[in-house]
Amino acid sequence: MPTSPSTITAHLRAALNTGDRLPLSQILHPDVHWTPAAHQGSPCHGRTEVLLRCSHLHTSGLRATVQETFTYPEATVLGLLVHPGDDPTTPRATHYLVFHHTDGLITRIRDYTQRHDALNAAYQGT
């Protein structure tokens, strides 16, 4: 049974809020591509590499709180408040991830630093 866009959004929120990558692994396409924002690291390809990147970010102490979500028929945008560790005094940055999905699986992930760029990419499907 195909996963609906709203279910994909729920899985993404659960994975980020709990640090558990199991909900994420269930909705990643085997050949998913993740393109980070400029100067934010190198792209990764495949479910295993994406999950390893998520694990590495989490174990290095980076935390993200979902601030807002936008669900489109073929994409989900998460607005994240990103900060190192659990210390409330650490610097925080807003970051946007666009998850493009096809047939209930995430096929592309793209990082954006600007909200309007992320929303435009999700809306346009690019």
ChimeraX attribute file (.defattr): number of C-alpha atoms within 10 A of each C-alpha:
attribute: neighborCount
match mode: 1-to-1
recipient: residues
	/A:1	5
	/A:2	9
	/A:3	13
	/A:4	16
	/A:5	22
	/A:6	15
	/A:7	14
	/A:8	24
	/A:9	20
	/A:10	14
	/A:11	19
	/A:12	22
	/A:13	19
	/A:14	17
	/A:15	17
	/A:16	20
	/A:17	13
	/A:18	10
	/A:19	16
	/A:20	14
	/A:21	17
	/A:22	12
	/A:23	18
	/A:24	22
	/A:25	19
	/A:26	14
	/A:27	19
	/A:28	24
	/A:29	18
	/A:30	16
	/A:31	16
	/A:32	21
	/A:33	22
	/A:34	23
	/A:35	18
	/A:36	17
	/A:37	16
	/A:38	10
	/A:39	6
	/A:40	9
	/A:41	9
	/A:42	10
	/A:43	14
	/A:44	19
	/A:45	15
	/A:46	16
	/A:47	22
	/A:48	15
	/A:49	17
	/A:50	22
	/A:51	17
	/A:52	13
	/A:53	14
	/A:54	19
	/A:55	14
	/A:56	12
	/A:57	14
	/A:58	17
	/A:59	12
	/A:60	11
	/A:61	12
	/A:62	14
	/A:63	19
	/A:64	23
	/A:65	16
	/A:66	18
	/A:67	13
	/A:68	12
	/A:69	18
	/A:70	15
	/A:71	19
	/A:72	18
	/A:73	14
	/A:74	19
	/A:75	27
	/A:76	25
	/A:77	27
	/A:78	25
	/A:79	23
	/A:80	20
	/A:81	16
	/A:82	19
	/A:83	19
	/A:84	18
	/A:85	16
	/A:86	11
	/A:87	8
	/A:88	9
	/A:89	9
	/A:90	11
	/A:91	10
	/A:92	14
	/A:93	12
	/A:94	17
	/A:95	20
	/A:96	26
	/A:97	24
	/A:98	29
	/A:99	30
	/A:100	25
	/A:101	25
	/A:102	16
	/A:103	13
	/A:104	19
	/A:105	23
	/A:106	27
	/A:107	22
	/A:108	21
	/A:109	22
	/A:110	20
	/A:111	20
	/A:112	21
	/A:113	16
	/A:114	12
	/A:115	16
	/A:116	11
	/A:117	14
	/A:118	24
	/A:119	23
	/A:120	12
	/A:121	18
	/A:122	23
	/A:123	17
	/A:124	10
	/A:125	15
	/A:126	12
